[in-house]
Amino acid sequence: MERKSFAQMDCSVAQCLEVVGEWWSMLIIRDAFRGVSRFEDFQRRLGISRNILRDRLVSLVDAGVLSRVPYSDHPPRDEYVLTVKGRDLWPILTTMRQWGDKYAAPSGPPVELIHRSCGHKSHLALTCEECGAPVSSQDVEVVAGPGRDAMAVVELLTGHRGGDGAHGEDAR
């Protein structure tokens, strides 16, 4: 089954999924954060087929998440290293791990993050950039950003065009 492309979708979540939404991609990125950088090491750790791994690595390099760095001339070999763009995926990966710890790890978290500065367990928490208060989905309101007009936001949130009197079934 061929995966749908989100390339034309005007949505930042969809654009992120376009880059890292394949099953193996985030596991490759996870291992890159753990210091894995060579093809053979990724393949051995993940148990992924060589052709799928090759395709995912090419895709992540093309997207600017990983860069190829030669480490041997004879035979020619490259390492795959996280770029700044790739390292910026750390909060996403950490949030996915925390969700998995909470809902899919009945024996408890397989790994824990220890903050090097204080030596205590670390848990990623979303906070307001301005005031530092914790933020949940109930604490925010979605408004049009500079990359989208207000009518598109109304359509995104309600499933219909604003101002035309149309209401979706869920609007009451």
C-alpha positions in Angstrom: 0.0 0.0 0.0 1.5 3.3 -1.1 1.6 6.1 1.5 -0.2 9.3 0.8 1.9 12.3 0.4 1.2 15.4 2.5 3.6 17.6 0.4 0.8 19.8 -0.8 -1.1 20.1 2.5 -0.9 23.5 4.1 -0.3 22.1 7.6 2.9 22.1 9.7 2.0 18.7 11.3 1.5 17.2 7.8 4.8 18.7 6.6 6.6 17.2 9.6 5.0 13.8 8.8 6.1 14.1 5.2 9.7 14.1 6.5 9.5 11.7 9.5 6.2 9.9 9.1 7.5 6.6 7.8 7.6 3.9 10.4 11.3 3.5 10.5 12.3 7.1 10.3 11.8 8.1 13.9 13.6 4.9 15.1 16.5 5.8 12.9 16.5 9.3 14.4 16.2 7.8 17.9 19.3 5.7 17.3 21.2 8.6 15.8 20.5 10.5 19.1 22.0 7.5 20.8 25.2 7.8 18.8 24.5 5.3 16.0 25.8 6.7 12.7 26.9 3.8 10.5 24.6 1.9 8.1 25.6 -1.5 9.5 24.9 -0.4 13.0 21.5 1.0 12.2 20.7 -2.3 10.3 21.9 -4.5 13.1 20.1 -2.5 15.9 16.8 -2.1 14.1 16.6 -5.4 12.2 15.4 -3.4 9.2 15.9 -4.7 5.7 18.9 -3.1 3.9 16.8 -1.6 1.0 14.3 0.0 3.4 17.1 1.4 5.6 18.9 2.8 2.5 15.7 4.4 1.3 15.0 6.0 4.7 18.5 7.2 5.1 18.4 8.8 1.6 15.1 10.4 2.4 16.3 11.8 5.8 19.5 13.1 4.1 17.4 14.7 1.3 15.2 16.3 3.9 18.2 17.8 5.7 17.6 15.8 8.9 20.8 13.7 8.5 24.0 14.5 6.7 26.4 12.0 5.1 29.9 12.3 6.3 32.7 10.1 4.7 34.7 8.0 7.2 36.5 5.6 4.9 37.9 6.0 1.4 38.7 2.3 0.8 36.0 1.0 0.7 34.0 4.3 0.5 31.8 4.5 3.6 29.7 7.3 5.1 28.3 8.0 8.5 24.9 9.6 9.0 24.9 12.5 11.5 22.0 14.5 12.8 21.9 18.1 11.4 20.5 21.0 13.4 17.2 20.3 11.7 17.5 16.7 12.9 18.5 17.6 16.4 15.4 19.8 16.6 13.3 16.6 16.4 14.5 15.7 20.0 11.3 17.2 21.7 9.1 15.2 19.3 11.0 12.0 19.9 10.9 12.6 23.7 7.2 13.3 23.7 6.6 10.1 21.7 8.7 8.2 24.3 6.8 9.7 27.2 3.5 8.8 25.6 4.7 5.2 25.0 5.9 5.1 28.6 2.5 6.1 29.9 0.2 4.1 27.6 2.3 1.2 26.1 4.8 0.2 28.7 3.0 -2.0 31.3 6.2 -2.9 33.1 7.3 0.7 33.3 9.5 2.9 31.1 12.3 0.9 29.3 14.6 4.0 29.6 14.6 7.1 31.7 16.3 10.4 31.0 18.5 11.8 33.8 19.3 15.5 33.7 23.1 15.7 33.8 23.0 19.1 35.7 21.0 17.9 38.7 21.1 14.1 38.4 17.3 13.7 38.6 14.8 12.1 36.2 13.7 14.5 33.4 10.3 14.8 31.9 9.6 17.1 28.9 6.8 19.6 29.7 5.3 22.2 27.3 5.5 25.7 28.7 4.5 29.2 27.5 7.5 30.9 25.9 6.5 34.2 27.5 5.4 33.4 31.1 6.8 29.9 31.7 3.5 28.5 32.8 2.6 24.9 31.8 0.5 24.7 28.6 -2.1 22.0 27.7 -4.4 21.8 24.7 -7.1 23.5 26.9 -4.9 26.5 27.5 -4.4 27.6 23.9 -6.5 29.0 21.1 -5.8 28.4 17.4 -5.5 31.6 15.4 -4.3 32.3 11.9 -0.5 32.4 11.6 1.5 34.4 9.1 1.5 31.5 6.7 -2.3 31.1 6.6 -5.3 33.3 6.2 -8.1 33.5 8.7 -10.7 31.8 6.4 -8.4 28.8 6.0 -8.1 28.5 9.8 -11.9 28.5 10.1 -12.2 25.8 7.5 -9.4 23.7 9.2 -11.1 23.9 12.6 -14.8 23.5 11.6 -14.7 21.7 8.3 -16.5 24.4 6.5 -15.9 27.9 5.1 -16.7 30.7 7.5 -19.2 33.3 6.6 -21.3 31.2 4.2 -23.8 29.9 6.9 -22.7 26.3 6.4 -22.4 24.2 9.5 -20.9 20.8 9.9 -22.9 18.0 11.7 -20.8 18.5 14.8 -21.6 22.2 15.1 -24.5 22.7 17.6 
